[in-house]
Amino acid sequence: MRQIVLDTETTGIDPREGHRLIEIGAVEMVNRRLTGRTYHQFINPEREIEAEAISVHGITNERVADEPRFAEIVDDFWAFIEGAELVIHNAPFDVGFIDHELSMLDSARGESRLGPVAEHCRILDTLQMARDKHPGQRNSLDALCKRYEIDNGHRVLHGALLDAEILAEVYLAMTGGQTALLLDASMGAEGSRQAGIQRRPVELSGGQLRVSAPSDEELTAHRQKLARIREAAGECLWDGIEGIVH
């Protein structure tokens, strides 16, 4: 299954008040594996960005003044997302803005109209998913990072691509998957470096592989990690592997 984890930044809160997209970031997963393919684009919104919005994402009017308009990037963006399941935190917000942009273009495109998004993509709202799994708790992206022990210390301001990358980790954790190891092997070394994963070759002497027994502290940490996975996902795939310490 092909999924696109997506986030946007905007000039304000409500597209019905004329607010527009200024940034789109997205990462691709196939069969729950990050492929290394991303989409990232700043957009000239053809209007001023509200001061409150700038305080959230840090994107100024000057930053996007020379960026392309949505009409100029829409075909590349659409080619990246079409037919996929979109994984979005608070999906009605982001999809509402994308549909608003598409509606302004589709009136002139005739039979080649693109939107609305829901007619071409499945949509999964991770905010609603989190509320169902953790009722009565805070379910912002930062709160979920803390709950699932995902490092987001580099997230000072919101940014579409950064937030999409973090959301991919949160989504995999919420649904019981591993994150750092889910990079498609077909990416190769260069793709691994771009995704922040380092490969270190292991040299074997005489074809012998030394096996070290875990310490009591390591076993305790391992069991605690499996327990968190079971609690979050309802099951843990490690439980079905013979020879694994549970």
C-alpha positions as CSV (number, residue, x, y, z in Angstrom):
1,M,0.0,0.0,0.0
2,R,1.3,3.4,-0.9
3,Q,0.9,6.1,1.7
4,I,1.8,9.8,1.7
5,V,2.4,11.4,5.1
6,L,1.6,15.1,4.5
7,D,1.6,18.4,6.2
8,T,1.0,22.0,5.2
9,E,1.7,25.5,6.4
10,T,-0.7,28.4,5.7
11,T,-1.2,32.2,5.9
12,G,-3.9,31.8,8.5
13,I,-6.6,29.5,9.9
14,D,-9.5,29.5,7.5
15,P,-9.5,29.3,3.7
16,R,-13.0,30.7,3.7
17,E,-11.4,33.9,4.8
18,G,-9.1,33.9,1.8
19,H,-6.1,32.2,3.5
20,R,-3.8,30.2,1.3
21,L,-1.1,27.5,1.4
22,I,2.5,28.6,1.7
23,E,4.3,25.3,2.2
24,I,3.6,21.6,1.5
25,G,5.8,18.7,2.8
26,A,5.2,15.0,2.3
27,V,7.1,11.7,2.6
28,E,6.3,8.5,0.8
29,M,5.8,5.1,2.4
30,V,5.1,1.8,0.6
31,N,4.0,-1.2,2.6
32,R,4.9,0.8,5.8
33,R,8.4,1.4,4.6
34,L,9.9,4.8,4.0
35,T,11.1,5.0,0.4
36,G,13.2,8.1,0.6
37,R,10.9,9.9,-1.8
38,T,9.7,13.3,-0.6
39,Y,7.8,16.3,-1.9
40,H,8.6,19.8,-0.5
41,Q,7.5,23.1,-1.9
42,F,7.2,26.7,-0.7
43,I,4.4,28.6,-2.4
44,N,3.7,32.3,-3.0
45,P,0.2,32.8,-1.5
46,E,-0.5,36.0,-3.4
47,R,-1.5,37.6,-0.1
48,E,-0.1,38.6,3.3
49,I,0.7,36.0,6.0
50,E,-0.9,36.8,9.4
51,A,1.5,37.6,12.2
52,E,0.0,34.9,14.4
53,A,0.8,32.3,11.7
54,I,4.4,33.5,11.3
55,S,4.9,33.1,15.0
56,V,3.9,29.4,14.6
57,H,5.9,28.4,11.5
58,G,8.3,31.3,11.1
59,I,7.7,31.7,7.3
60,T,7.6,35.4,6.4
61,N,6.2,37.2,3.4
62,E,9.7,37.9,2.2
63,R,10.5,34.1,2.3
64,V,7.8,33.2,-0.1
65,A,7.7,36.3,-2.3
66,D,9.7,34.7,-5.1
67,E,8.3,31.2,-4.8
68,P,6.0,29.8,-7.5
69,R,2.2,30.1,-7.2
70,F,0.1,27.1,-6.5
71,A,-1.0,26.9,-10.1
72,E,2.6,26.5,-11.1
73,I,3.3,23.5,-8.8
74,V,-0.1,21.8,-8.7
75,D,0.7,19.2,-11.4
76,D,3.9,17.9,-9.7
77,F,2.2,17.9,-6.3
78,W,-0.9,16.0,-7.7
79,A,1.3,13.4,-9.4
80,F,3.0,12.8,-6.0
81,I,-0.2,12.2,-4.0
82,E,-2.8,10.9,-6.5
83,G,-4.1,7.5,-5.6
84,A,-2.3,7.2,-2.3
85,E,-3.7,7.1,1.2
86,L,-2.9,10.5,2.8
87,V,-1.8,10.3,6.4
88,I,-2.4,13.7,8.0
89,H,-2.6,15.0,11.5
90,N,-5.9,17.0,11.7
91,A,-6.7,16.1,8.1
92,P,-9.8,18.4,7.7
93,F,-7.5,21.4,8.1
94,D,-4.9,20.4,5.5
95,V,-7.3,18.9,3.1
96,G,-9.6,21.9,3.4
97,F,-6.8,24.2,2.3
98,I,-5.7,21.9,-0.6
99,D,-9.3,21.6,-1.8
100,H,-9.7,25.4,-1.6
101,E,-6.6,25.8,-3.8
102,L,-7.8,23.2,-6.2
103,S,-11.3,24.7,-6.5
104,M,-9.9,28.0,-7.6
105,L,-8.0,26.3,-10.4
106,D,-10.6,23.6,-11.4
107,S,-13.1,26.2,-12.5
108,A,-10.7,27.0,-15.4
109,R,-9.5,23.5,-16.0
110,G,-12.7,22.1,-17.3
111,E,-12.6,18.3,-17.8
112,S,-9.0,18.2,-16.5
113,R,-10.1,19.3,-13.0
114,L,-8.2,17.7,-10.1
115,G,-10.1,18.0,-6.8
116,P,-11.5,17.4,-4.4
117,V,-8.8,15.3,-2.8
118,A,-11.2,12.8,-1.2
119,E,-12.3,11.7,-4.7
120,H,-8.8,10.6,-5.6
121,C,-7.1,9.7,-2.3
122,R,-8.0,7.8,0.8
123,I,-7.5,10.0,3.9
124,L,-6.4,8.9,7.3
125,D,-6.6,11.4,10.2
126,T,-4.0,10.6,12.8
127,L,-5.4,13.1,15.2
128,Q,-8.7,11.3,15.2
129,M,-6.8,8.0,15.5
130,A,-4.9,9.3,18.5
131,R,-8.1,10.6,20.2
132,D,-9.7,7.1,19.7
133,K,-6.6,5.4,21.2
134,H,-5.9,8.0,24.0
135,P,-9.3,9.6,24.9
136,G,-9.1,12.5,27.3
137,Q,-5.4,13.1,26.7
138,R,-3.4,15.7,24.7
139,N,-2.9,14.4,21.2
140,S,-0.9,17.1,19.5
141,L,2.1,16.0,17.4
142,D,4.4,17.1,20.2
143,A,2.4,15.2,22.8
144,L,2.4,12.1,20.7
145,C,6.2,12.3,20.3
146,K,6.6,12.4,24.0
147,R,4.2,9.5,24.5
148,Y,5.9,7.3,21.9
149,E,9.4,8.4,22.8
150,I,10.1,10.0,19.4
151,D,12.9,12.6,19.4
152,N,11.5,15.9,18.2
153,G,14.0,18.2,19.9
154,H,15.0,19.7,16.5
155,R,11.4,20.9,16.1
156,V,11.5,24.6,17.3
157,L,9.0,25.9,14.7
158,H,6.5,24.1,12.6
159,G,7.7,23.2,9.1
160,A,5.8,21.1,6.6
161,L,8.5,18.6,5.6
162,L,9.9,18.2,9.1
163,D,6.4,17.7,10.6
164,A,5.6,15.1,7.9
165,E,8.8,13.2,8.7
166,I,8.0,13.3,12.5
167,L,4.3,12.3,11.8
168,A,5.5,9.3,9.8
169,E,7.4,8.1,12.9
170,V,4.4,8.8,15.1
171,Y,2.0,7.0,12.8
172,L,4.2,3.9,12.6
173,A,4.6,3.9,16.4
174,M,0.8,4.3,16.9
175,T,0.1,1.4,14.6
176,G,2.7,-0.9,16.1
177,G,5.4,-0.6,13.5
178,Q,9.1,0.1,13.9
179,T,10.4,3.3,12.5
180,A,14.1,3.6,12.0
181,L,14.4,0.2,10.4
182,L,11.6,0.6,7.9
183,L,13.7,2.1,5.1
184,D,13.2,0.3,1.8
185,A,16.4,-1.7,1.0
186,S,16.1,-0.6,-2.6
187,M,17.1,2.9,-1.6
188,G,20.7,2.0,-1.3
189,A,23.4,3.8,0.7
190,E,22.7,7.3,-0.7
191,G,19.0,7.0,0.2
192,S,19.9,5.8,3.6
193,R,22.0,8.8,4.3
194,Q,19.3,11.2,3.1
195,A,16.8,9.5,5.5
196,G,19.2,9.9,8.4
197,I,20.2,6.2,8.7
198,Q,23.8,5.2,8.8
199,R,25.0,1.8,7.7
200,R,28.2,0.5,9.3
201,P,29.8,-2.6,7.7
202,V,30.6,-5.5,10.0
203,E,33.9,-7.4,9.3
204,L,33.9,-11.0,10.3
205,S,37.2,-12.8,11.1
206,G,37.2,-16.4,9.8
207,G,33.5,-16.3,9.1
208,Q,32.7,-16.4,12.9
209,L,30.1,-14.1,14.4
210,R,30.4,-13.3,18.1
211,V,27.1,-13.4,19.9
212,S,26.9,-11.4,23.2
213,A,24.3,-12.2,25.8
214,P,22.3,-9.2,26.9
215,S,22.8,-7.8,30.4
216,D,20.0,-7.8,33.0
217,E,19.5,-4.1,32.4
218,E,19.3,-4.6,28.6
219,L,16.7,-7.4,29.1
220,T,14.6,-5.2,31.3
221,A,14.7,-2.4,28.8
222,H,13.8,-4.8,26.0
223,R,10.8,-6.2,27.9
224,Q,9.6,-2.7,28.7
225,K,9.8,-1.7,25.1
226,L,7.7,-4.7,24.0
227,A,5.1,-3.9,26.7
228,R,4.8,-0.4,25.3
229,I,4.3,-1.8,21.8
230,R,1.6,-4.2,23.0
231,E,-0.2,-1.4,24.8
232,A,-0.1,1.0,21.8
233,A,-0.9,-1.6,19.1
234,G,-2.7,-4.4,20.9
235,E,-0.1,-6.9,19.7
236,C,3.6,-7.3,19.2
237,L,5.1,-9.2,16.3
238,W,8.1,-10.1,18.4
239,D,5.8,-12.4,20.5
240,G,5.5,-14.8,17.6
241,I,9.2,-15.2,17.0
242,E,10.8,-18.3,18.5
243,G,13.9,-17.8,20.5
244,I,13.2,-14.2,21.3
245,V,13.3,-13.1,24.9
246,H,9.9,-11.6,25.9
